[in-house]
Amino acid sequence: MNLPKVVSDLIKAQNEFDAVAFAQLFSESAVVFDEGKTHQGRLEIERWIDHSNKNYQSVMKPLEHTEVGTTSILTAECSGTFPGSPITLKFHIDIVDGQIQQLKVTE
């Protein structure tokens, strides 16, 4: 599967539970939408993913990737310590200048 570098790096950081590396892939003004909540800015994104990693220990296995304009849509099997694991999620990732500007996680 041919993924943009920032998407490959996102998967690697997630699977290594590296919240700092994960957050560094986002722009300073980036926004994440997940589980009905909005997280804005790199520091808030780092706190969100660190909390998520500690609670759910979720790892991603990429299944499919498509691109529409500047949006990458990654379909991944996510497994961890959460109810219903594993589940398939879609990660809608807006990329500008090699950084993630927006991430929306959907089922």
C-alpha positions as CSV (number, residue, x, y, z in Angstrom):
1,M,0.0,0.0,0.0
2,N,1.4,3.3,-1.1
3,L,0.8,5.8,1.8
4,P,1.9,9.4,2.1
5,K,4.9,9.7,4.5
6,V,2.9,11.6,7.1
7,V,0.3,8.8,7.2
8,S,2.9,6.1,7.5
9,D,4.5,8.1,10.3
10,L,1.1,8.5,12.0
11,I,0.6,4.7,12.0
12,K,4.1,4.1,13.3
13,A,3.7,6.6,16.1
14,Q,0.3,5.2,17.1
15,N,1.5,1.6,17.1
16,E,4.5,2.6,19.2
17,F,2.3,4.6,21.6
18,D,4.5,7.6,21.0
19,A,2.2,10.6,21.7
20,V,5.0,13.2,21.1
21,A,5.9,11.8,17.7
22,F,2.2,11.5,16.9
23,A,1.5,15.1,17.7
24,Q,4.5,16.4,15.8
25,L,2.9,15.2,12.6
26,F,0.2,17.9,13.0
27,S,0.4,21.6,12.3
28,E,0.2,24.0,15.3
29,S,-3.4,24.8,14.4
30,A,-4.5,21.3,13.5
31,V,-7.9,20.0,14.6
32,V,-8.9,16.4,15.5
33,F,-12.5,15.2,15.6
34,D,-12.9,11.9,17.4
35,E,-15.7,10.3,19.5
36,G,-17.8,13.5,19.4
37,K,-15.0,15.7,20.7
38,T,-12.8,18.3,19.1
39,H,-9.1,18.6,20.0
40,Q,-7.3,21.7,18.6
41,G,-3.6,22.5,18.5
42,R,-0.6,20.2,18.8
43,L,-0.5,20.3,22.6
44,E,-4.1,19.3,23.0
45,I,-3.7,16.6,20.3
46,E,-0.7,15.2,22.2
47,R,-2.7,15.1,25.5
48,W,-5.7,13.4,23.7
49,I,-3.6,10.7,22.1
50,D,-1.5,10.1,25.2
51,H,-4.8,9.6,27.2
52,S,-6.2,7.4,24.5
53,N,-3.0,5.3,24.4
54,K,-3.0,4.8,28.2
55,N,-6.7,3.8,28.2
56,Y,-7.1,1.8,25.0
57,Q,-3.6,0.7,23.8
58,S,-5.0,0.9,20.3
59,V,-2.9,-0.3,17.3
60,M,-3.7,0.3,13.7
61,K,-3.5,-2.1,10.8
62,P,-4.0,-0.3,7.5
63,L,-6.5,-2.0,5.2
64,E,-7.1,0.6,2.4
65,H,-6.1,4.0,1.4
66,T,-7.6,6.5,-1.1
67,E,-7.0,10.1,-1.8
68,V,-9.5,12.9,-2.7
69,G,-7.7,16.2,-3.3
70,T,-5.6,16.9,-0.2
71,T,-7.6,14.4,1.9
72,S,-6.2,10.9,2.5
73,I,-8.8,8.4,3.7
74,L,-7.2,5.5,5.6
75,T,-9.3,2.5,6.5
76,A,-7.7,0.6,9.3
77,E,-8.4,-2.2,11.7
78,C,-8.0,-0.9,15.2
79,S,-7.5,-3.2,18.1
80,G,-6.8,-2.6,21.7
81,T,-8.3,-2.8,25.2
82,F,-11.6,-1.1,24.3
83,P,-15.1,-2.7,24.1
84,G,-15.8,-4.2,20.6
85,S,-12.1,-4.5,19.7
86,P,-11.1,-4.9,16.9
87,I,-13.1,-2.4,14.8
88,T,-12.6,-0.9,11.4
89,L,-12.3,2.9,11.4
90,K,-11.8,5.5,8.7
91,F,-9.3,8.3,9.2
92,H,-10.0,11.3,7.1
93,I,-6.7,13.2,7.0
94,D,-6.2,16.6,5.4
95,I,-2.5,17.2,4.6
96,V,-1.0,20.5,3.7
97,D,2.8,20.9,3.2
98,G,3.5,17.5,4.7
99,Q,1.6,18.1,8.0
100,I,-1.8,17.0,9.1
101,Q,-4.2,20.0,9.3
102,Q,-7.3,18.0,10.2
103,L,-8.1,14.4,11.3
104,K,-11.6,13.1,11.5
105,V,-12.2,9.5,12.8
106,T,-15.4,7.8,11.6
107,E,-16.8,4.3,11.6
